[in-house]
Every structure is written in C-alpha cells, then in structure tokens.
Amino acid sequence: MAKKAKYKPASHSQQQQNKQSNEEKPATLKDLLRPDVLDKLKGAAQEMKNAEEKRKADLRKQEEEARAAEKKRQENDFEYLLNNSKMDWRNNKS
C-alpha cells in the first residue's frame, strides 16, 4: 500500500509574507478622501436618491390621473358602454 502524503505546514517565511499582505491592504478611496468631502458626497448621493423617488412618485401619479381621465371619458362614450354591457335583457324584465 502506498503511504499517504503528510501535510507539510508552510515555511516560516511564507507565513510572514501572508501575514504582511493581510496587514498591508491597498488604500481605498474612502481612506484617501477627507471626511468633509466624503460627507459631501454622501449627501449628494442621498439627494439624488430622493430626487429619483420623487420623480417616480410623480410619474406614478400622472399615470393614475391619465387612467382616471380615460375611464371617465369611456363612461360618457355610448359605444363603449354598449359594447361592454351585459346583453342579457331578461334580467330587466318585470
């Protein structure tokens, strides 16, 4: 039978290199910017989010108004009412 290969731990120098690479993470943009600039950017992002939500709400409201106007127009249109009415006149007999 063949012997199993034993696990060999990494050499001491490799462990130190891994440890150093973990400690020396590259600087992020957040780290490079001053806090006041970062706060300004966050505020601008929040304002853009709020503007987008407002735009969507206005668009939704406009679509609802358009649907309501179309429904009101169709309620006054005799041809539409005739085509969409129930044709069972027996229900109206006395």
MODELLER restraints for C-alpha pairs under 7 A, 6 or more apart:
rsr = mdl.restraints
at = mdl.atoms
rsr.add(forms.Gaussian(group=physical.xy_distance, feature=features.Distance(at['CA:74:A'], at['CA:80:A']), mean=6.20, stdev=0.5))
rsr.add(forms.Gaussian(group=physical.xy_distance, feature=features.Distance(at['CA:75:A'], at['CA:81:A']), mean=6.69, stdev=0.5))
